[in-house]
Amino acid sequence: MRLFVALQISNEIREAIAALIYILKPLDNSWKWTRAENLHVTLKFLGEISPQKLPDVIGELQSIRAKLPIPLKLKSLGFFPNERRPRVLWAGMDPPPNLPELASRIDASLAKIGIAREEREFMPHLTLARSKEGRVSPQLRETLAKHSSTEFGSMSASAFFLIESKLKSTGAEYTTLKSFSGAHEL
């Protein structure tokens, strides 16, 4: 099972980003665009996990004490690793302190059952597209510049989710396995 832990986004934000993707997609066919229904904020990518380990994963996630809800305001656009070598186009946010804190608690808790800790600093974002070529057409770059300070909306996340990702030729298909709410708030 290919698993990750994430925050779901509101329909309002999903629709705003889907409208932008609709504008951007025809400008550069070298990018693979995220389907609107797959947009989320990844807190921890677990990778391939055996079904036998799933109860342990759920148990650790249930034990996490979190300060919820988490206010999110999605705005801005950018690239990972950077504009010169763009591999991922993202929509960003100014994370409140309890968001990186939650990601860190998830990482530490899952490390107890042998899931590798994150090596990179947590950078909350929504992945809009990926590129293997690492280039951006002039038309796409120009349109992105026009939308660089777009605000996509605000929301409060009152739960985080364990999600299974099945890779298919038509793109990733996500299934929510379990939600974890503020029952264990600090």
N, C-alpha and C positions, 0 to 999 in steps of 0.2 A: 504494500500500500504506500502510495506517495502522499505524504501529509504535510500540512502547514497549519499554523495558528494565525488568525487574522481578525480584524475588525471589518464588519460589513459597513457599507456606506448607504446613505439615505437615497431614496428614489430621486429626490430633487437634485442631488449632486450627480448621481448616475446619469440623469437626463442631460444636465448641463455639459458634462464631459463627453457624453455620446454625441451631442450636437457639435462639439469642437472636433471630435474624431471624424465625423461625417465631412467636415470642411477640409481636414488635413489629409485624409486617406488618399484622395486622388492625386495629391501633389507629389507623392514619392512612393513608387511601388516596390522599393527595396526594403521597406519597413513592414514588419508583421504587426498588425494592429490588434489590440486587446478588444475582445467583445465586451460590450457594455455590461452584460450580466456577470462578467468575470472580474470586474473592478473591485478591489479590496485594498486594505492596508495590512500588509504582512507584518506580523509581530515576530514570527519564528518559522523558518522553513526547516522541517524535520527530515525531508528526503524519504527514502524507502525504509519503511518500518514493517516488520513482520506482523501479520494479524494477531499472533500470540502476544505481542508486546502492547497491543492496543489498550487493554485494561490498565496496564501500568501508566501509559501516557495519559489516559483519562483520569486516573487517580491522582497523578501529579498536578494536572491542570485544575482539578477540583479543589486541591489543597491550597491553591494560590489565593492569597489575600490581596485584594486589589481595591484601589480608590477609584470607584466608578460613581457616576458616569464620567466619561472623558470628553471634554468639549473639543471639537475639531472645526477648523476653518480652512478649507482647501482653497489654495491660491498659488499662483506662479507656475512656471514651467521650467524644466531644466533637463540636463543630460547626465547620465552616468557613463563612463567615469568622468568625462568632461566634454566641453563643446568641440574640442579638436579631435577626439576619438569617441564620437557618440555611439553607444551601444544600446542604451535604454533612454527613451523619452518619458519623463515623469511629470505628474502634477504634484506639487508640494504643499506643505503646511507649516505653520509655526506650532510645534508640538508643545502642549502644556506639560509641566513637569511629571504628571502622573502617567503620561504615555510612554516615555523611555523607561520609567520606573517599572511599568507593567511588563514591557518587553524584557527587561533585565530579570525580573522575577520568573518569567516563563523560561528564559534561557537557563537560569540557575536551577530551577526545579527539574527540568528535563535532563540536565546534566547528571542528576542523581541516578538516572536509570540508563546512563550510557549514551545519551544523544549529545553529539559534539557541541561545544559552546560556539557561539558566533565569534568570528575572528575580526569582523568589521564593525565599526561603530554603527549603532542603530540610526537609520535615516528614514523616518516615516515618509511614505510617498504612495502614489497610485501609479502603476506602470501602464502607460498608454500605448507604447509600441516598443519593439525590439528590432535591432538591425545587426546582421552578421557582417555587413560590409563596413560599418562604421563611418558612413557618410550621410550628408543631408543635402537634398537638392536645393538649389537657390530659391525655388518657389516655396518649398516647405519652410526653409529658414526665414524667409521674408514674412510668411504668414504667422509663424511662431513668434517672431518679434512683435507683431501687432497684437498678439494675444498673451504676451509674456506676463502681464500683471492682471490677467483675468481672475476674478473671484468666482469660484464654482459653488459656493454656498457653505453654510455652517450646519452642524449637527452635534448631538451628544450620543456617544456610544456607551450603552449601558451593559454590554456583554461582549465577550470575545468568543471565537468559534474555532473548533477543530474541523478542518476541511480536508477531504480527500480529492486529489487531482488525478484524473485519468487522462493521459495523453492520447489524443486521437488525430487522425489525418486532418480533421476539420478544426483542430485546436483543442485546448484543454477543456475538459468537462469537470465541473466542481460539484461535489456533494457534501453538504454540511452533515457531519457525523454527530456533533454535540455542541451545545452552547453552554457558556459559563457566565453567570451573572454576578451581581454585587452581593450575593448571599454571604460572602466572606470578606466584606469590606473592612478596611482598617478603621 
